[in-house]
Amino acid sequence: MPSTNHQLPPRIKRIWGISALGSLGALLVISGLLWLTHHYWDWSIWITVFALILTVIEPLIEAALIPYRYRFTRYHITDLAVEMQAGFIFQKRVAIPIARVQNVTLNAGPLLQWQKLTKVSIATASTSHDIEGLELPEAERLREQIMRLAQEARHDQA
């Protein structure tokens, strides 16, 4: 069976951008609470200043890295393993042996549903790995393919 090599759909970049905005919102709330502690309980102003600097820098870095993250996130299905890769400078490569796969589930939160995307979770006895942001027909096809390969691998071992 030929192997397939895939990149995530471009719409996932929008989800990652919204996630960066969510980080900005959460950090703004934390910074506001720290300002209140300074104002009412005389905590050091430097704590608030540091939080505000972090509030600006972290979401900007997260948003700036979206093209990098998109370009180097891939998954690859073979008869023997599900391989996932992320990053170029800080590479992360995971190979899940097909024979170890116990379950493949599809999940989609509100943001993924809004973009008509879903997350594929591949579970083994010890851990779970996700391929985030696939289009639903592709995710369903992938789930069927992985489960079929896992079932064939278990029959081959018996």
mmCIF file of the C-alpha atoms, coordinates in Angstrom:
data_MODEL
# 
_entry.id   MODEL 
# 
loop_
_atom_site.group_PDB 
_atom_site.id 
_atom_site.type_symbol 
_atom_site.label_atom_id 
_atom_site.label_alt_id 
_atom_site.label_comp_id 
_atom_site.label_asym_id 
_atom_site.label_entity_id 
_atom_site.label_seq_id 
_atom_site.pdbx_PDB_ins_code 
_atom_site.Cartn_x 
_atom_site.Cartn_y 
_atom_site.Cartn_z 
_atom_site.occupancy 
_atom_site.B_iso_or_equiv 
_atom_site.pdbx_formal_charge 
_atom_site.auth_seq_id 
_atom_site.auth_comp_id 
_atom_site.auth_asym_id 
_atom_site.auth_atom_id 
_atom_site.pdbx_PDB_model_num 
ATOM 1   C CA . MET A 1 1   ? 0.000   0.000   0.000  1.00 0.00 ? 1   MET A CA 1 
ATOM 2   C CA . PRO A 1 2   ? 1.462   3.436   -0.880 1.00 0.00 ? 2   PRO A CA 1 
ATOM 3   C CA . SER A 1 3   ? 2.220   5.809   1.954  1.00 0.00 ? 3   SER A CA 1 
ATOM 4   C CA . THR A 1 4   ? 0.748   9.280   2.133  1.00 0.00 ? 4   THR A CA 1 
ATOM 5   C CA . ASN A 1 5   ? 2.388   12.514  3.255  1.00 0.00 ? 5   ASN A CA 1 
ATOM 6   C CA . HIS A 1 6   ? 0.101   15.372  4.260  1.00 0.00 ? 6   HIS A CA 1 
ATOM 7   C CA . GLN A 1 7   ? 0.166   18.963  5.399  1.00 0.00 ? 7   GLN A CA 1 
ATOM 8   C CA . LEU A 1 8   ? -2.638  20.496  7.448  1.00 0.00 ? 8   LEU A CA 1 
ATOM 9   C CA . PRO A 1 9   ? -5.301  22.575  5.658  1.00 0.00 ? 9   PRO A CA 1 
ATOM 10  C CA . PRO A 1 10  ? -4.507  26.315  5.490  1.00 0.00 ? 10  PRO A CA 1 
ATOM 11  C CA . ARG A 1 11  ? -7.594  27.176  7.598  1.00 0.00 ? 11  ARG A CA 1 
ATOM 12  C CA . ILE A 1 12  ? -5.801  25.859  10.693 1.00 0.00 ? 12  ILE A CA 1 
ATOM 13  C CA . LYS A 1 13  ? -3.727  29.050  10.644 1.00 0.00 ? 13  LYS A CA 1 
ATOM 14  C CA . ARG A 1 14  ? -6.877  31.032  11.447 1.00 0.00 ? 14  ARG A CA 1 
ATOM 15  C CA . ILE A 1 15  ? -7.533  28.780  14.473 1.00 0.00 ? 15  ILE A CA 1 
ATOM 16  C CA . TRP A 1 16  ? -3.964  29.280  15.695 1.00 0.00 ? 16  TRP A CA 1 
ATOM 17  C CA . GLY A 1 17  ? -4.371  33.052  15.266 1.00 0.00 ? 17  GLY A CA 1 
ATOM 18  C CA . ILE A 1 18  ? -7.541  33.030  17.348 1.00 0.00 ? 18  ILE A CA 1 
ATOM 19  C CA . SER A 1 19  ? -5.664  30.999  19.958 1.00 0.00 ? 19  SER A CA 1 
ATOM 20  C CA . ALA A 1 20  ? -3.047  33.771  20.093 1.00 0.00 ? 20  ALA A CA 1 
ATOM 21  C CA . LEU A 1 21  ? -5.853  36.297  20.650 1.00 0.00 ? 21  LEU A CA 1 
ATOM 22  C CA . GLY A 1 22  ? -7.195  34.076  23.435 1.00 0.00 ? 22  GLY A CA 1 
ATOM 23  C CA . SER A 1 23  ? -3.754  34.119  25.044 1.00 0.00 ? 23  SER A CA 1 
ATOM 24  C CA . LEU A 1 24  ? -3.759  37.910  24.784 1.00 0.00 ? 24  LEU A CA 1 
ATOM 25  C CA . GLY A 1 25  ? -7.160  38.082  26.488 1.00 0.00 ? 25  GLY A CA 1 
ATOM 26  C CA . ALA A 1 26  ? -6.137  35.778  29.324 1.00 0.00 ? 26  ALA A CA 1 
ATOM 27  C CA . LEU A 1 27  ? -2.893  37.665  29.889 1.00 0.00 ? 27  LEU A CA 1 
ATOM 28  C CA . LEU A 1 28  ? -4.759  40.992  29.885 1.00 0.00 ? 28  LEU A CA 1 
ATOM 29  C CA . VAL A 1 29  ? -7.017  39.680  32.656 1.00 0.00 ? 29  VAL A CA 1 
ATOM 30  C CA . ILE A 1 30  ? -4.004  38.502  34.671 1.00 0.00 ? 30  ILE A CA 1 
ATOM 31  C CA . SER A 1 31  ? -2.244  41.846  34.150 1.00 0.00 ? 31  SER A CA 1 
ATOM 32  C CA . GLY A 1 32  ? -5.388  43.676  35.247 1.00 0.00 ? 32  GLY A CA 1 
ATOM 33  C CA . LEU A 1 33  ? -5.593  41.586  38.401 1.00 0.00 ? 33  LEU A CA 1 
ATOM 34  C CA . LEU A 1 34  ? -1.936  42.272  39.142 1.00 0.00 ? 34  LEU A CA 1 
ATOM 35  C CA . TRP A 1 35  ? -2.541  45.996  38.664 1.00 0.00 ? 35  TRP A CA 1 
ATOM 36  C CA . LEU A 1 36  ? -5.394  45.738  41.188 1.00 0.00 ? 36  LEU A CA 1 
ATOM 37  C CA . THR A 1 37  ? -3.053  44.055  43.681 1.00 0.00 ? 37  THR A CA 1 
ATOM 38  C CA . HIS A 1 38  ? -0.606  46.910  43.190 1.00 0.00 ? 38  HIS A CA 1 
ATOM 39  C CA . HIS A 1 39  ? -3.317  49.524  43.527 1.00 0.00 ? 39  HIS A CA 1 
ATOM 40  C CA . TYR A 1 40  ? -5.113  48.086  46.580 1.00 0.00 ? 40  TYR A CA 1 
ATOM 41  C CA . TRP A 1 41  ? -2.405  46.122  48.418 1.00 0.00 ? 41  TRP A CA 1 
ATOM 42  C CA . ASP A 1 42  ? 0.722   48.028  47.424 1.00 0.00 ? 42  ASP A CA 1 
ATOM 43  C CA . TRP A 1 43  ? 2.367   45.144  45.584 1.00 0.00 ? 43  TRP A CA 1 
ATOM 44  C CA . SER A 1 44  ? 5.433   46.150  43.611 1.00 0.00 ? 44  SER A CA 1 
ATOM 45  C CA . ILE A 1 45  ? 4.673   47.898  40.315 1.00 0.00 ? 45  ILE A CA 1 
ATOM 46  C CA . TRP A 1 46  ? 7.383   45.803  38.645 1.00 0.00 ? 46  TRP A CA 1 
ATOM 47  C CA . ILE A 1 47  ? 5.206   42.712  38.841 1.00 0.00 ? 47  ILE A CA 1 
ATOM 48  C CA . THR A 1 48  ? 2.501   44.527  36.870 1.00 0.00 ? 48  THR A CA 1 
ATOM 49  C CA . VAL A 1 49  ? 5.016   45.962  34.385 1.00 0.00 ? 49  VAL A CA 1 
ATOM 50  C CA . PHE A 1 50  ? 6.524   42.509  33.807 1.00 0.00 ? 50  PHE A CA 1 
ATOM 51  C CA . ALA A 1 51  ? 3.037   41.038  33.288 1.00 0.00 ? 51  ALA A CA 1 
ATOM 52  C CA . LEU A 1 52  ? 2.179   43.767  30.756 1.00 0.00 ? 52  LEU A CA 1 
ATOM 53  C CA . ILE A 1 53  ? 5.409   43.162  28.846 1.00 0.00 ? 53  ILE A CA 1 
ATOM 54  C CA . LEU A 1 54  ? 4.642   39.429  28.787 1.00 0.00 ? 54  LEU A CA 1 
ATOM 55  C CA . THR A 1 55  ? 1.066   40.232  27.730 1.00 0.00 ? 55  THR A CA 1 
ATOM 56  C CA . VAL A 1 56  ? 2.367   42.013  24.638 1.00 0.00 ? 56  VAL A CA 1 
ATOM 57  C CA . ILE A 1 57  ? 5.287   39.754  23.730 1.00 0.00 ? 57  ILE A CA 1 
ATOM 58  C CA . GLU A 1 58  ? 3.818   36.235  24.145 1.00 0.00 ? 58  GLU A CA 1 
ATOM 59  C CA . PRO A 1 59  ? 0.826   36.610  21.768 1.00 0.00 ? 59  PRO A CA 1 
ATOM 60  C CA . LEU A 1 60  ? 3.001   38.454  19.222 1.00 0.00 ? 60  LEU A CA 1 
ATOM 61  C CA . ILE A 1 61  ? 5.531   35.611  19.206 1.00 0.00 ? 61  ILE A CA 1 
ATOM 62  C CA . GLU A 1 62  ? 2.741   33.023  19.050 1.00 0.00 ? 62  GLU A CA 1 
ATOM 63  C CA . ALA A 1 63  ? 1.147   34.817  16.079 1.00 0.00 ? 63  ALA A CA 1 
ATOM 64  C CA . ALA A 1 64  ? 4.488   35.383  14.327 1.00 0.00 ? 64  ALA A CA 1 
ATOM 65  C CA . LEU A 1 65  ? 5.289   31.663  14.522 1.00 0.00 ? 65  LEU A CA 1 
ATOM 66  C CA . ILE A 1 66  ? 2.052   30.566  12.816 1.00 0.00 ? 66  ILE A CA 1 
ATOM 67  C CA . PRO A 1 67  ? 3.569   30.409  9.283  1.00 0.00 ? 67  PRO A CA 1 
ATOM 68  C CA . TYR A 1 68  ? 6.590   28.496  10.657 1.00 0.00 ? 68  TYR A CA 1 
ATOM 69  C CA . ARG A 1 69  ? 4.350   26.099  12.581 1.00 0.00 ? 69  ARG A CA 1 
ATOM 70  C CA . TYR A 1 70  ? 2.151   25.525  9.528  1.00 0.00 ? 70  TYR A CA 1 
ATOM 71  C CA . ARG A 1 71  ? 5.038   24.970  7.150  1.00 0.00 ? 71  ARG A CA 1 
ATOM 72  C CA . PHE A 1 72  ? 6.726   22.290  9.238  1.00 0.00 ? 72  PHE A CA 1 
ATOM 73  C CA . THR A 1 73  ? 3.739   20.377  10.640 1.00 0.00 ? 73  THR A CA 1 
ATOM 74  C CA . ARG A 1 74  ? 3.162   17.156  8.722  1.00 0.00 ? 74  ARG A CA 1 
ATOM 75  C CA . TYR A 1 75  ? 1.856   13.642  9.157  1.00 0.00 ? 75  TYR A CA 1 
ATOM 76  C CA . HIS A 1 76  ? 2.699   10.497  7.236  1.00 0.00 ? 76  HIS A CA 1 
ATOM 77  C CA . ILE A 1 77  ? 0.847   7.167   7.205  1.00 0.00 ? 77  ILE A CA 1 
ATOM 78  C CA . THR A 1 78  ? 2.565   3.909   6.260  1.00 0.00 ? 78  THR A CA 1 
ATOM 79  C CA . ASP A 1 79  ? 1.653   0.264   6.716  1.00 0.00 ? 79  ASP A CA 1 
ATOM 80  C CA . LEU A 1 80  ? 3.873   0.184   9.817  1.00 0.00 ? 80  LEU A CA 1 
ATOM 81  C CA . ALA A 1 81  ? 3.423   3.546   11.559 1.00 0.00 ? 81  ALA A CA 1 
ATOM 82  C CA . VAL A 1 82  ? 1.696   6.883   11.868 1.00 0.00 ? 82  VAL A CA 1 
ATOM 83  C CA . GLU A 1 83  ? 4.469   9.471   11.766 1.00 0.00 ? 83  GLU A CA 1 
ATOM 84  C CA . MET A 1 84  ? 4.031   13.089  12.843 1.00 0.00 ? 84  MET A CA 1 
ATOM 85  C CA . GLN A 1 85  ? 6.541   15.900  12.481 1.00 0.00 ? 85  GLN A CA 1 
ATOM 86  C CA . ALA A 1 86  ? 6.560   19.463  13.794 1.00 0.00 ? 86  ALA A CA 1 
ATOM 87  C CA . GLY A 1 87  ? 9.222   22.151  13.731 1.00 0.00 ? 87  GLY A CA 1 
ATOM 88  C CA . PHE A 1 88  ? 12.441  22.760  11.865 1.00 0.00 ? 88  PHE A CA 1 
ATOM 89  C CA . ILE A 1 89  ? 14.778  24.335  14.383 1.00 0.00 ? 89  ILE A CA 1 
ATOM 90  C CA . PHE A 1 90  ? 13.251  22.413  17.299 1.00 0.00 ? 90  PHE A CA 1 
ATOM 91  C CA . GLN A 1 91  ? 12.132  19.262  15.518 1.00 0.00 ? 91  GLN A CA 1 
ATOM 92  C CA . LYS A 1 92  ? 9.699   16.846  17.065 1.00 0.00 ? 92  LYS A CA 1 
ATOM 93  C CA . ARG A 1 93  ? 9.105   13.555  15.306 1.00 0.00 ? 93  ARG A CA 1 
ATOM 94  C CA . VAL A 1 94  ? 6.768   10.907  16.630 1.00 0.00 ? 94  VAL A CA 1 
ATOM 95  C CA . ALA A 1 95  ? 6.227   7.455   15.143 1.00 0.00 ? 95  ALA A CA 1 
ATOM 96  C CA . ILE A 1 96  ? 3.304   5.444   16.459 1.00 0.00 ? 96  ILE A CA 1 
ATOM 97  C CA . PRO A 1 97  ? 3.538   1.779   15.447 1.00 0.00 ? 97  PRO A CA 1 
ATOM 98  C CA . ILE A 1 98  ? 0.312   0.745   13.738 1.00 0.00 ? 98  ILE A CA 1 
ATOM 99  C CA . ALA A 1 99  ? 0.207   -2.477  15.777 1.00 0.00 ? 99  ALA A CA 1 
ATOM 100 C CA . ARG A 1 100 ? 0.062   -0.377  19.002 1.00 0.00 ? 100 ARG A CA 1 
ATOM 101 C CA . VAL A 1 101 ? -2.920  1.752   17.947 1.00 0.00 ? 101 VAL A CA 1 
ATOM 102 C CA . GLN A 1 102 ? -5.956  0.965   20.083 1.00 0.00 ? 102 GLN A CA 1 
ATOM 103 C CA . ASN A 1 103 ? -8.365  3.713   19.149 1.00 0.00 ? 103 ASN A CA 1 
ATOM 104 C CA . VAL A 1 104 ? -8.743  6.630   16.752 1.00 0.00 ? 104 VAL A CA 1 
ATOM 105 C CA . THR A 1 105 ? -11.249 9.341   17.674 1.00 0.00 ? 105 THR A CA 1 
ATOM 106 C CA . LEU A 1 106 ? -12.367 12.551  16.028 1.00 0.00 ? 106 LEU A CA 1 
ATOM 107 C CA . ASN A 1 107 ? -12.903 15.663  18.183 1.00 0.00 ? 107 ASN A CA 1 
ATOM 108 C CA . ALA A 1 108 ? -13.847 19.207  17.267 1.00 0.00 ? 108 ALA A CA 1 
ATOM 109 C CA . GLY A 1 109 ? -14.297 22.123  19.630 1.00 0.00 ? 109 GLY A CA 1 
ATOM 110 C CA . PRO A 1 110 ? -16.258 25.227  18.665 1.00 0.00 ? 110 PRO A CA 1 
ATOM 111 C CA . LEU A 1 111 ? -13.377 26.897  16.796 1.00 0.00 ? 111 LEU A CA 1 
ATOM 112 C CA . LEU A 1 112 ? -12.567 23.802  14.768 1.00 0.00 ? 112 LEU A CA 1 
ATOM 113 C CA . GLN A 1 113 ? -16.273 23.280  14.014 1.00 0.00 ? 113 GLN A CA 1 
ATOM 114 C CA . TRP A 1 114 ? -16.538 26.907  12.873 1.00 0.00 ? 114 TRP A CA 1 
ATOM 115 C CA . GLN A 1 115 ? -13.793 26.253  10.318 1.00 0.00 ? 115 GLN A CA 1 
ATOM 116 C CA . LYS A 1 116 ? -15.259 22.821  9.469  1.00 0.00 ? 116 LYS A CA 1 
ATOM 117 C CA . LEU A 1 117 ? -12.147 21.082  10.790 1.00 0.00 ? 117 LEU A CA 1 
ATOM 118 C CA . THR A 1 118 ? -11.586 18.269  13.286 1.00 0.00 ? 118 THR A CA 1 
ATOM 119 C CA . LYS A 1 119 ? -8.806  16.771  15.397 1.00 0.00 ? 119 LYS A CA 1 
ATOM 120 C CA . VAL A 1 120 ? -7.769  13.130  15.017 1.00 0.00 ? 120 VAL A CA 1 
ATOM 121 C CA . SER A 1 121 ? -6.614  11.534  18.295 1.00 0.00 ? 121 SER A CA 1 
ATOM 122 C CA . ILE A 1 122 ? -4.597  8.334   17.964 1.00 0.00 ? 122 ILE A CA 1 
ATOM 123 C CA . ALA A 1 123 ? -4.513  6.382   21.226 1.00 0.00 ? 123 ALA A CA 1 
ATOM 124 C CA . THR A 1 124 ? -2.172  3.602   22.281 1.00 0.00 ? 124 THR A CA 1 
ATOM 125 C CA . ALA A 1 125 ? -2.064  1.814   25.639 1.00 0.00 ? 125 ALA A CA 1 
ATOM 126 C CA . SER A 1 126 ? 0.308   4.402   27.076 1.00 0.00 ? 126 SER A CA 1 
ATOM 127 C CA . THR A 1 127 ? -0.411  7.706   25.342 1.00 0.00 ? 127 THR A CA 1 
ATOM 128 C CA . SER A 1 128 ? -2.397  9.662   22.793 1.00 0.00 ? 128 SER A CA 1 
ATOM 129 C CA . HIS A 1 129 ? -1.223  11.864  19.924 1.00 0.00 ? 129 HIS A CA 1 
ATOM 130 C CA . ASP A 1 130 ? -3.225  14.401  17.945 1.00 0.00 ? 130 ASP A CA 1 
ATOM 131 C CA . ILE A 1 131 ? -3.321  15.566  14.360 1.00 0.00 ? 131 ILE A CA 1 
ATOM 132 C CA . GLU A 1 132 ? -5.090  18.891  14.682 1.00 0.00 ? 132 GLU A CA 1 
ATOM 133 C CA . GLY A 1 133 ? -7.165  20.638  12.057 1.00 0.00 ? 133 GLY A CA 1 
ATOM 134 C CA . LEU A 1 134 ? -8.079  18.140  9.352  1.00 0.00 ? 134 LEU A CA 1 
ATOM 135 C CA . GLU A 1 135 ? -11.118 18.526  7.157  1.00 0.00 ? 135 GLU A CA 1 
ATOM 136 C CA . LEU A 1 136 ? -13.858 16.116  8.278  1.00 0.00 ? 136 LEU A CA 1 
ATOM 137 C CA . PRO A 1 137 ? -13.861 13.844  5.164  1.00 0.00 ? 137 PRO A CA 1 
ATOM 138 C CA . GLU A 1 138 ? -10.055 13.546  5.352  1.00 0.00 ? 138 GLU A CA 1 
ATOM 139 C CA . ALA A 1 139 ? -10.196 12.882  9.113  1.00 0.00 ? 139 ALA A CA 1 
ATOM 140 C CA . GLU A 1 140 ? -12.820 10.143  8.651  1.00 0.00 ? 140 GLU A CA 1 
ATOM 141 C CA . ARG A 1 141 ? -10.779 8.569   5.844  1.00 0.00 ? 141 ARG A CA 1 
ATOM 142 C CA . LEU A 1 142 ? -7.662  8.724   8.023  1.00 0.00 ? 142 LEU A CA 1 
ATOM 143 C CA . ARG A 1 143 ? -9.466  7.125   10.985 1.00 0.00 ? 143 ARG A CA 1 
ATOM 144 C CA . GLU A 1 144 ? -10.734 4.297   8.788  1.00 0.00 ? 144 GLU A CA 1 
ATOM 145 C CA . GLN A 1 145 ? -7.280  3.770   7.228  1.00 0.00 ? 145 GLN A CA 1 
ATOM 146 C CA . ILE A 1 146 ? -5.435  3.682   10.562 1.00 0.00 ? 146 ILE A CA 1 
ATOM 147 C CA . MET A 1 147 ? -7.965  1.361   12.194 1.00 0.00 ? 147 MET A CA 1 
ATOM 148 C CA . ARG A 1 148 ? -7.924  -0.980  9.183  1.00 0.00 ? 148 ARG A CA 1 
ATOM 149 C CA . LEU A 1 149 ? -4.107  -1.079  9.228  1.00 0.00 ? 149 LEU A CA 1 
ATOM 150 C CA . ALA A 1 150 ? -4.116  -1.661  13.009 1.00 0.00 ? 150 ALA A CA 1 
ATOM 151 C CA . GLN A 1 151 ? -6.584  -4.522  12.656 1.00 0.00 ? 151 GLN A CA 1 
ATOM 152 C CA . GLU A 1 152 ? -4.498  -6.075  9.854  1.00 0.00 ? 152 GLU A CA 1 
ATOM 153 C CA . ALA A 1 153 ? -1.344  -5.732  11.967 1.00 0.00 ? 153 ALA A CA 1 
ATOM 154 C CA . ARG A 1 154 ? -3.013  -7.505  14.907 1.00 0.00 ? 154 ARG A CA 1 
ATOM 155 C CA . HIS A 1 155 ? -4.168  -10.340 12.630 1.00 0.00 ? 155 HIS A CA 1 
ATOM 156 C CA . ASP A 1 156 ? -0.643  -10.675 11.214 1.00 0.00 ? 156 ASP A CA 1 
ATOM 157 C CA . GLN A 1 157 ? 0.781   -11.036 14.743 1.00 0.00 ? 157 GLN A CA 1 
ATOM 158 C CA . ALA A 1 158 ? -1.714  -13.756 15.703 1.00 0.00 ? 158 ALA A CA 1 
# 
